[in-house]
Amino acid sequence: MEGEGTQHVHGDVLVRLDGDRAEVTVGQLVYFYRDGEPPHRAAGLRLACVTVRTPAG
């Protein structure tokens, strides 16, 4: 929605490497705000992803 935004703050990053594979988890705090106003809501979440090096590099 126009005039609304978010700010994402990351922390507690954990990377596990196993050969050509990496598993990553990260904690995230998200602030929701409207232009010219302080944040009116906050939410916490945990993100997880996996990345793999392919034969193409």
PQR file with spaces between the fields and no chain letter, atoms N, CA, C, O and H, PARSE charges and radii, in Angstrom:
ATOM       1  N    MET     1       0.845   -1.160    0.000 -0.4000 1.5000
ATOM       2  CA   MET     1       0.000    0.000    0.000 -0.0000 2.0000
ATOM       3  C    MET     1       0.903    1.239    0.000  0.5500 1.7000
ATOM       4  O    MET     1       1.910    1.264    0.708 -0.5500 1.4000
ATOM       5  N    GLU     2       0.565    2.235   -0.761 -0.4000 1.5000
ATOM       6  CA   GLU     2       1.362    3.448   -0.851 -0.0000 2.0000
ATOM       7  C    GLU     2       1.411    4.164    0.494  0.5500 1.7000
ATOM       8  O    GLU     2       0.398    4.279    1.184 -0.5500 1.4000
ATOM       9  H    GLU     2      -0.253    2.215   -1.336  0.4000 1.0000
ATOM      10  N    GLY     3       2.611    4.648    0.864 -0.4000 1.5000
ATOM      11  CA   GLY     3       2.773    5.345    2.126 -0.0000 2.0000
ATOM      12  C    GLY     3       3.060    4.440    3.306  0.5500 1.7000
ATOM      13  O    GLY     3       3.246    4.919    4.424 -0.5500 1.4000
ATOM      14  H    GLY     3       3.434    4.554    0.304  0.4000 1.0000
ATOM      15  N    GLU     4       3.097    3.132    3.071 -0.4000 1.5000
ATOM      16  CA   GLU     4       3.420    2.181    4.132 -0.0000 2.0000
ATOM      17  C    GLU     4       4.707    1.457    3.767  0.5500 1.7000
ATOM      18  O    GLU     4       5.006    1.248    2.591 -0.5500 1.4000
ATOM      19  H    GLU     4       2.945    2.743    2.163  0.4000 1.0000
ATOM      20  N    GLY     5       5.464    1.079    4.790 -0.4000 1.5000
ATOM      21  CA   GLY     5       6.714    0.375    4.528 -0.0000 2.0000
ATOM      22  C    GLY     5       7.085   -0.551    5.665  0.5500 1.7000
ATOM      23  O    GLY     5       6.389   -0.631    6.677 -0.5500 1.4000
ATOM      24  H    GLY     5       5.221    1.249    5.745  0.4000 1.0000
ATOM      25  N    THR     6       8.195   -1.251    5.481 -0.4000 1.5000
ATOM      26  CA   THR     6       8.707   -2.146    6.505 -0.0000 2.0000
ATOM      27  C    THR     6      10.216   -1.959    6.620  0.5500 1.7000
ATOM      28  O    THR     6      10.881   -1.530    5.677 -0.5500 1.4000
ATOM      29  H    THR     6       8.760   -1.186    4.658  0.4000 1.0000
ATOM      30  N    GLN     7      10.732   -2.286    7.779 -0.4000 1.5000
ATOM      31  CA   GLN     7      12.162   -2.345    7.997 -0.0000 2.0000
ATOM      32  C    GLN     7      12.463   -3.715    8.578  0.5500 1.7000
ATOM      33  O    GLN     7      11.870   -4.105    9.584 -0.5500 1.4000
ATOM      34  H    GLN     7      10.192   -2.635    8.545  0.4000 1.0000
ATOM      35  N    HIS     8      13.383   -4.455    7.953 -0.4000 1.5000
ATOM      36  CA   HIS     8      13.749   -5.799    8.381 -0.0000 2.0000
ATOM      37  C    HIS     8      15.129   -5.757    9.035  0.5500 1.7000
ATOM      38  O    HIS     8      16.097   -5.293    8.433 -0.5500 1.4000
ATOM      39  H    HIS     8      13.864   -4.138    7.135  0.4000 1.0000
ATOM      40  N    VAL     9      15.209   -6.243   10.268 -0.4000 1.5000
ATOM      41  CA   VAL     9      16.472   -6.285   11.003 -0.0000 2.0000
ATOM      42  C    VAL     9      16.843   -7.754   11.191  0.5500 1.7000
ATOM      43  O    VAL     9      16.080   -8.527   11.772 -0.5500 1.4000
ATOM      44  H    VAL     9      14.423   -6.621   10.757  0.4000 1.0000
ATOM      45  N    HIS    10      18.031   -8.134   10.689 -0.4000 1.5000
ATOM      46  CA   HIS    10      18.474   -9.531   10.748 -0.0000 2.0000
ATOM      47  C    HIS    10      19.497   -9.728   11.858  0.5500 1.7000
ATOM      48  O    HIS    10      20.287   -8.831   12.156 -0.5500 1.4000
ATOM      49  H    HIS    10      18.650   -7.507   10.216  0.4000 1.0000
ATOM      50  N    GLY    11      19.476  -10.900   12.462 -0.4000 1.5000
ATOM      51  CA   GLY    11      20.452  -11.253   13.487 -0.0000 2.0000
ATOM      52  C    GLY    11      20.463  -12.742   13.706  0.5500 1.7000
ATOM      53  O    GLY    11      19.656  -13.477   13.137 -0.5500 1.4000
ATOM      54  H    GLY    11      18.835  -11.628   12.220  0.4000 1.0000
ATOM      55  N    ASP    12      21.384  -13.182   14.537 -0.4000 1.5000
ATOM      56  CA   ASP    12      21.483  -14.604   14.888 -0.0000 2.0000
ATOM      57  C    ASP    12      21.597  -15.471   13.637  0.5500 1.7000
ATOM      58  O    ASP    12      20.882  -16.463   13.497 -0.5500 1.4000
ATOM      59  H    ASP    12      22.040  -12.585   15.000  0.4000 1.0000
ATOM      60  N    VAL    13      22.502  -15.091   12.723 -0.4000 1.5000
ATOM      61  CA   VAL    13      22.695  -15.826   11.471 -0.0000 2.0000
ATOM      62  C    VAL    13      23.519  -17.081   11.746  0.5500 1.7000
ATOM      63  O    VAL    13      24.571  -17.011   12.381 -0.5500 1.4000
ATOM      64  H    VAL    13      23.082  -14.285   12.837  0.4000 1.0000
ATOM      65  N    LEU    14      23.040  -18.222   11.270 -0.4000 1.5000
ATOM      66  CA   LEU    14      23.743  -19.487   11.423 -0.0000 2.0000
ATOM      67  C    LEU    14      23.907  -20.119   10.042  0.5500 1.7000
ATOM      68  O    LEU    14      22.925  -20.315    9.326 -0.5500 1.4000
ATOM      69  H    LEU    14      22.185  -18.279   10.754  0.4000 1.0000
ATOM      70  N    VAL    15      25.144  -20.438    9.668 -0.4000 1.5000
ATOM      71  CA   VAL    15      25.439  -21.072    8.381 -0.0000 2.0000
ATOM      72  C    VAL    15      26.079  -22.421    8.662  0.5500 1.7000
ATOM      73  O    VAL    15      27.076  -22.504    9.380 -0.5500 1.4000
ATOM      74  H    VAL    15      25.942  -20.279   10.250  0.4000 1.0000
ATOM      75  N    ARG    16      25.509  -23.474    8.099 -0.4000 1.5000
ATOM      76  CA   ARG    16      26.075  -24.826    8.218 -0.0000 2.0000
ATOM      77  C    ARG    16      26.547  -25.264    6.834  0.5500 1.7000
ATOM      78  O    ARG    16      25.756  -25.353    5.895 -0.5500 1.4000
ATOM      79  H    ARG    16      24.700  -23.407    7.516  0.4000 1.0000
ATOM      80  N    LEU    17      27.842  -25.535    6.722 -0.4000 1.5000
ATOM      81  CA   LEU    17      28.413  -25.948    5.447 -0.0000 2.0000
ATOM      82  C    LEU    17      28.647  -27.451    5.434  0.5500 1.7000
ATOM      83  O    LEU    17      29.091  -28.032    6.424 -0.5500 1.4000
ATOM      84  H    LEU    17      28.485  -25.464    7.484  0.4000 1.0000
ATOM      85  N    ASP    18      28.341  -28.073    4.299 -0.4000 1.5000
ATOM      86  CA   ASP    18      28.577  -29.500    4.110 -0.0000 2.0000
ATOM      87  C    ASP    18      28.939  -29.705    2.644  0.5500 1.7000
ATOM      88  O    ASP    18      28.059  -29.932    1.814 -0.5500 1.4000
ATOM      89  H    ASP    18      27.981  -27.601    3.495  0.4000 1.0000
ATOM      90  N    GLY    19      30.238  -29.626    2.319 -0.4000 1.5000
ATOM      91  CA   GLY    19      30.670  -29.756    0.931 -0.0000 2.0000
ATOM      92  C    GLY    19      30.150  -28.604    0.088  0.5500 1.7000
ATOM      93  O    GLY    19      30.438  -27.440    0.366 -0.5500 1.4000
ATOM      94  H    GLY    19      30.953  -29.441    2.993  0.4000 1.0000
ATOM      95  N    ASP    20      29.384  -28.934   -0.942 -0.4000 1.5000
ATOM      96  CA   ASP    20      28.829  -27.925   -1.849 -0.0000 2.0000
ATOM      97  C    ASP    20      27.428  -27.467   -1.441  0.5500 1.7000
ATOM      98  O    ASP    20      26.709  -26.867   -2.240 -0.5500 1.4000
ATOM      99  H    ASP    20      29.150  -29.880   -1.168  0.4000 1.0000
ATOM     100  N    ARG    21      27.052  -27.749   -0.211 -0.4000 1.5000
ATOM     101  CA   ARG    21      25.710  -27.405    0.278 -0.0000 2.0000
ATOM     102  C    ARG    21      25.839  -26.508    1.508  0.5500 1.7000
ATOM     103  O    ARG    21      26.703  -26.731    2.355 -0.5500 1.4000
ATOM     104  H    ARG    21      27.636  -28.237    0.438  0.4000 1.0000
ATOM     105  N    ALA    22      24.984  -25.501    1.601 -0.4000 1.5000
ATOM     106  CA   ALA    22      24.942  -24.626    2.774 -0.0000 2.0000
ATOM     107  C    ALA    22      23.500  -24.463    3.229  0.5500 1.7000
ATOM     108  O    ALA    22      22.608  -24.190    2.426 -0.5500 1.4000
ATOM     109  H    ALA    22      24.282  -25.320    0.912  0.4000 1.0000
ATOM     110  N    GLU    23      23.286  -24.633    4.519 -0.4000 1.5000
ATOM     111  CA   GLU    23      21.986  -24.374    5.127 -0.0000 2.0000
ATOM     112  C    GLU    23      22.129  -23.125    5.991  0.5500 1.7000
ATOM     113  O    GLU    23      23.060  -23.016    6.788 -0.5500 1.4000
ATOM     114  H    GLU    23      24.011  -24.855    5.172  0.4000 1.0000
ATOM     115  N    VAL    24      21.205  -22.189    5.827 -0.4000 1.5000
ATOM     116  CA   VAL    24      21.282  -20.911    6.531 -0.0000 2.0000
ATOM     117  C    VAL    24      19.970  -20.664    7.267  0.5500 1.7000
ATOM     118  O    VAL    24      18.889  -20.853    6.709 -0.5500 1.4000
ATOM     119  H    VAL    24      20.448  -22.278    5.180  0.4000 1.0000
ATOM     120  N    THR    25      20.074  -20.241    8.525 -0.4000 1.5000
ATOM     121  CA   THR    25      18.906  -19.775    9.264 -0.0000 2.0000
ATOM     122  C    THR    25      19.236  -18.393    9.823  0.5500 1.7000
ATOM     123  O    THR    25      20.392  -18.090   10.120 -0.5500 1.4000
ATOM     124  H    THR    25      20.953  -20.087    8.978  0.4000 1.0000
ATOM     125  N    VAL    26      18.219  -17.573    9.961 -0.4000 1.5000
ATOM     126  CA   VAL    26      18.414  -16.201   10.452 -0.0000 2.0000
ATOM     127  C    VAL    26      17.143  -15.740   11.155  0.5500 1.7000
ATOM     128  O    VAL    26      16.030  -16.028   10.713 -0.5500 1.4000
ATOM     129  H    VAL    26      17.280  -17.819    9.720  0.4000 1.0000
ATOM     130  N    GLY    27      17.330  -15.017   12.259 -0.4000 1.5000
ATOM     131  CA   GLY    27      16.211  -14.394   12.948 -0.0000 2.0000
ATOM     132  C    GLY    27      15.948  -13.024   12.328  0.5500 1.7000
ATOM     133  O    GLY    27      16.880  -12.339   11.906 -0.5500 1.4000
ATOM     134  H    GLY    27      18.234  -14.783   12.618  0.4000 1.0000
ATOM     135  N    GLN    28      14.699  -12.636   12.278 -0.4000 1.5000
ATOM     136  CA   GLN    28      14.354  -11.361   11.651 -0.0000 2.0000
ATOM     137  C    GLN    28      13.275  -10.663   12.478  0.5500 1.7000
ATOM     138  O    GLN    28      12.292  -11.275   12.895 -0.5500 1.4000
ATOM     139  H    GLN    28      13.943  -13.192   12.621  0.4000 1.0000
ATOM     140  N    LEU    29      13.487   -9.371   12.701 -0.4000 1.5000
ATOM     141  CA   LEU    29      12.478   -8.527   13.336 -0.0000 2.0000
ATOM     142  C    LEU    29      12.008   -7.533   12.285  0.5500 1.7000
ATOM     143  O    LEU    29      12.818   -6.845   11.664 -0.5500 1.4000
ATOM     144  H    LEU    29      14.286   -8.874   12.362  0.4000 1.0000
ATOM     145  N    VAL    30      10.701   -7.461   12.088 -0.4000 1.5000
ATOM     146  CA   VAL    30      10.132   -6.595   11.054 -0.0000 2.0000
ATOM     147  C    VAL    30       9.284   -5.509   11.712  0.5500 1.7000
ATOM     148  O    VAL    30       8.373   -5.793   12.491 -0.5500 1.4000
ATOM     149  H    VAL    30      10.043   -8.019   12.593  0.4000 1.0000
ATOM     150  N    TYR    31       9.608   -4.249   11.378 -0.4000 1.5000
ATOM     151  CA   TYR    31       8.822   -3.109   11.845 -0.0000 2.0000
ATOM     152  C    TYR    31       7.946   -2.615   10.697  0.5500 1.7000
ATOM     153  O    TYR    31       8.418   -2.464    9.570 -0.5500 1.4000
ATOM     154  H    TYR    31      10.347   -4.017   10.746  0.4000 1.0000
ATOM     155  N    PHE    32       6.682   -2.367   10.983 -0.4000 1.5000
ATOM     156  CA   PHE    32       5.732   -1.849    9.998 -0.0000 2.0000
ATOM     157  C    PHE    32       5.442   -0.394   10.344  0.5500 1.7000
ATOM     158  O    PHE    32       5.166   -0.070   11.500 -0.5500 1.4000
ATOM     159  H    PHE    32       6.299   -2.489   11.899  0.4000 1.0000
ATOM     160  N    TYR    33       5.504    0.472    9.359 -0.4000 1.5000
ATOM     161  CA   TYR    33       5.283    1.890    9.634 -0.0000 2.0000
ATOM     162  C    TYR    33       4.573    2.567    8.468  0.5500 1.7000
ATOM     163  O    TYR    33       4.511    2.047    7.354 -0.5500 1.4000
ATOM     164  H    TYR    33       5.729    0.210    8.421  0.4000 1.0000
ATOM     165  N    ARG    34       4.039    3.754    8.774 -0.4000 1.5000
ATOM     166  CA   ARG    34       3.432    4.611    7.759 -0.0000 2.0000
ATOM     167  C    ARG    34       4.286    5.867    7.655  0.5500 1.7000
ATOM     168  O    ARG    34       4.877    6.296    8.646 -0.5500 1.4000
ATOM     169  H    ARG    34       4.089    4.176    9.679  0.4000 1.0000
ATOM     170  N    ASP    35       4.357    6.452    6.483 -0.4000 1.5000
ATOM     171  CA   ASP    35       5.194    7.636    6.267 -0.0000 2.0000
ATOM     172  C    ASP    35       4.971    8.680    7.354  0.5500 1.7000
ATOM     173  O    ASP    35       3.835    9.052    7.650 -0.5500 1.4000
ATOM     174  H    ASP    35       3.877    6.104    5.678  0.4000 1.0000
ATOM     175  N    GLY    36       6.087    9.156    7.953 -0.4000 1.5000
ATOM     176  CA   GLY    36       6.023   10.227    8.943 -0.0000 2.0000
ATOM     177  C    GLY    36       5.574    9.804   10.330  0.5500 1.7000
ATOM     178  O    GLY    36       5.388   10.655   11.201 -0.5500 1.4000
ATOM     179  H    GLY    36       7.010    8.854    7.712  0.4000 1.0000
ATOM     180  N    GLU    37       5.392    8.488   10.560 -0.4000 1.5000
ATOM     181  CA   GLU    37       4.930    8.000   11.859 -0.0000 2.0000
ATOM     182  C    GLU    37       5.893    6.948   12.386  0.5500 1.7000
ATOM     183  O    GLU    37       6.599    6.305   11.609 -0.5500 1.4000
ATOM     184  H    GLU    37       5.543    7.797    9.853  0.4000 1.0000
ATOM     185  N    PRO    38       5.925    6.766   13.715 -0.5600 1.5000
ATOM     186  CA   PRO    38       6.743    5.681   14.261  0.2800 2.0000
ATOM     187  C    PRO    38       6.109    4.326   13.913  0.5500 1.7000
ATOM     188  O    PRO    38       4.936    4.267   13.545 -0.5500 1.4000
ATOM     189  N    PRO    39       6.885    3.239   14.029 -0.5600 1.5000
ATOM     190  CA   PRO    39       6.316    1.914   13.733  0.2800 2.0000
ATOM     191  C    PRO    39       5.056    1.647   14.557  0.5500 1.7000
ATOM     192  O    PRO    39       5.008    1.959   15.747 -0.5500 1.4000
ATOM     193  N    HIS    40       4.044    1.073   13.921 -0.4000 1.5000
ATOM     194  CA   HIS    40       2.788    0.771   14.609 -0.0000 2.0000
ATOM     195  C    HIS    40       2.621   -0.718   14.896  0.5500 1.7000
ATOM     196  O    HIS    40       1.670   -1.133   15.557 -0.5500 1.4000
ATOM     197  H    HIS    40       4.083    0.819   12.954  0.4000 1.0000
ATOM     198  N    ARG    41       3.572   -1.522   14.380 -0.4000 1.5000
ATOM     199  CA   ARG    41       3.486   -2.964   14.612 -0.0000 2.0000
ATOM     200  C    ARG    41       4.861   -3.565   14.397  0.5500 1.7000
ATOM     201  O    ARG    41       5.657   -3.028   13.626 -0.5500 1.4000
ATOM     202  H    ARG    41       4.345   -1.185   13.843  0.4000 1.0000
ATOM     203  N    ALA    42       5.152   -4.670   15.067 -0.4000 1.5000
ATOM     204  CA   ALA    42       6.403   -5.394   14.878 -0.0000 2.0000
ATOM     205  C    ALA    42       6.098   -6.885   14.878  0.5500 1.7000
ATOM     206  O    ALA    42       5.156   -7.334   15.531 -0.5500 1.4000
ATOM     207  H    ALA    42       4.506   -5.105   15.693  0.4000 1.0000
ATOM     208  N    ALA    43       6.895   -7.648   14.145 -0.4000 1.5000
ATOM     209  CA   ALA    43       6.722   -9.091   14.091 -0.0000 2.0000
ATOM     210  C    ALA    43       8.102   -9.746   14.039  0.5500 1.7000
ATOM     211  O    ALA    43       9.027   -9.201   13.438 -0.5500 1.4000
ATOM     212  H    ALA    43       7.660   -7.284   13.614  0.4000 1.0000
ATOM     213  N    GLY    44       8.237  -10.892   14.657 -0.4000 1.5000
ATOM     214  CA   GLY    44       9.476  -11.659   14.618 -0.0000 2.0000
ATOM     215  C    GLY    44       9.264  -12.929   13.822  0.5500 1.7000
ATOM     216  O    GLY    44       8.190  -13.530   13.863 -0.5500 1.4000
ATOM     217  H    GLY    44       7.486  -11.335   15.145  0.4000 1.0000
ATOM     218  N    LEU    45      10.289  -13.331   13.102 -0.4000 1.5000
ATOM     219  CA   LEU    45      10.202  -14.585   12.351 -0.0000 2.0000
ATOM     220  C    LEU    45      11.567  -15.212   12.193  0.5500 1.7000
ATOM     221  O    LEU    45      12.581  -14.566   12.454 -0.5500 1.4000
ATOM     222  H    LEU    45      11.161  -12.843   13.068  0.4000 1.0000
ATOM     223  N    ARG    46      11.606  -16.434   11.780 -0.4000 1.5000
ATOM     224  CA   ARG    46      12.837  -17.190   11.548 -0.0000 2.0000
ATOM     225  C    ARG    46      12.822  -17.643   10.101  0.5500 1.7000
ATOM     226  O    ARG    46      11.860  -18.266    9.653 -0.5500 1.4000
ATOM     227  H    ARG    46      10.782  -16.959   11.568  0.4000 1.0000
ATOM     228  N    LEU    47      13.885  -17.333    9.364 -0.4000 1.5000
ATOM     229  CA   LEU    47      14.004  -17.709    7.959 -0.0000 2.0000
ATOM     230  C    LEU    47      14.985  -18.863    7.827  0.5500 1.7000
ATOM     231  O    LEU    47      15.932  -18.973    8.605 -0.5500 1.4000
ATOM     232  H    LEU    47      14.667  -16.826    9.728  0.4000 1.0000
ATOM     233  N    ALA    48      14.759  -19.720    6.843 -0.4000 1.5000
ATOM     234  CA   ALA    48      15.667  -20.843    6.575 -0.0000 2.0000
ATOM     235  C    ALA    48      15.763  -21.049    5.071  0.5500 1.7000
ATOM     236  O    ALA    48      14.766  -20.972    4.354 -0.5500 1.4000
ATOM     237  H    ALA    48      13.990  -19.631    6.210  0.4000 1.0000
ATOM     238  N    CYS    49      16.981  -21.313    4.606 -0.4000 1.5000
ATOM     239  CA   CYS    49      17.156  -21.607    3.182 -0.0000 2.0000
ATOM     240  C    CYS    49      18.331  -22.562    2.995  0.5500 1.7000
ATOM     241  O    CYS    49      19.173  -22.731    3.877 -0.5500 1.4000
ATOM     242  H    CYS    49      17.792  -21.376    5.189  0.4000 1.0000
ATOM     243  N    VAL    50      18.356  -23.170    1.831 -0.4000 1.5000
ATOM     244  CA   VAL    50      19.427  -24.091    1.446 -0.0000 2.0000
ATOM     245  C    VAL    50      19.923  -23.668    0.080  0.5500 1.7000
ATOM     246  O    VAL    50      19.133  -23.343   -0.806 -0.5500 1.4000
ATOM     247  H    VAL    50      17.672  -23.032    1.115  0.4000 1.0000
ATOM     248  N    THR    51      21.234  -23.673   -0.085 -0.4000 1.5000
ATOM     249  CA   THR    51      21.809  -23.386   -1.393 -0.0000 2.0000
ATOM     250  C    THR    51      22.817  -24.478   -1.724  0.5500 1.7000
ATOM     251  O    THR    51      23.503  -24.991   -0.841 -0.5500 1.4000
ATOM     252  H    THR    51      21.876  -23.937    0.635  0.4000 1.0000
ATOM     253  N    VAL    52      22.899  -24.828   -3.005 -0.4000 1.5000
ATOM     254  CA   VAL    52      23.771  -25.912   -3.455 -0.0000 2.0000
ATOM     255  C    VAL    52      24.554  -25.458   -4.673  0.5500 1.7000
ATOM     256  O    VAL    52      23.991  -24.888   -5.608 -0.5500 1.4000
ATOM     257  H    VAL    52      22.341  -24.411   -3.722  0.4000 1.0000
ATOM     258  N    ARG    53      25.877  -25.718   -4.658 -0.4000 1.5000
ATOM     259  CA   ARG    53      26.691  -25.422   -5.834 -0.0000 2.0000
ATOM     260  C    ARG    53      26.428  -26.509   -6.880  0.5500 1.7000
ATOM     261  O    ARG    53      26.536  -27.701   -6.593 -0.5500 1.4000
ATOM     262  H    ARG    53      26.334  -26.181   -3.899  0.4000 1.0000
ATOM     263  N    THR    54      26.087  -26.084   -8.073 -0.4000 1.5000
ATOM     264  CA   THR    54      25.802  -27.024   -9.158 -0.0000 2.0000
ATOM     265  C    THR    54      27.074  -27.287   -9.960  0.5500 1.7000
ATOM     266  O    THR    54      28.073  -26.594   -9.772 -0.5500 1.4000
ATOM     267  H    THR    54      25.999  -25.115   -8.306  0.4000 1.0000
ATOM     268  N    PRO    55      27.051  -28.273  -10.849 -0.5600 1.5000
ATOM     269  CA   PRO    55      28.213  -28.523  -11.702  0.2800 2.0000
ATOM     270  C    PRO    55      28.580  -27.300  -12.551  0.5500 1.7000
ATOM     271  O    PRO    55      29.731  -27.162  -12.968 -0.5500 1.4000
ATOM     272  N    ALA    56      27.618  -26.420  -12.809 -0.4000 1.5000
ATOM     273  CA   ALA    56      27.886  -25.210  -13.599 -0.0000 2.0000
ATOM     274  C    ALA    56      28.589  -24.136  -12.748  0.5500 1.7000
ATOM     275  O    ALA    56      29.011  -23.107  -13.277 -0.5500 1.4000
ATOM     276  H    ALA    56      26.684  -26.532  -12.471  0.4000 1.0000
ATOM     277  N    GLY    57      28.712  -24.371  -11.450 -0.4000 1.5000
ATOM     278  CA   GLY    57      29.404  -23.419  -10.580 -0.0000 2.0000
ATOM     279  C    GLY    57      28.463  -22.586   -9.792  0.5500 1.7000
ATOM     280  O    GLY    57      28.894  -21.737   -9.013 -0.5500 1.4000
ATOM     281  H    GLY    57      28.369  -25.207  -11.020  0.4000 1.0000
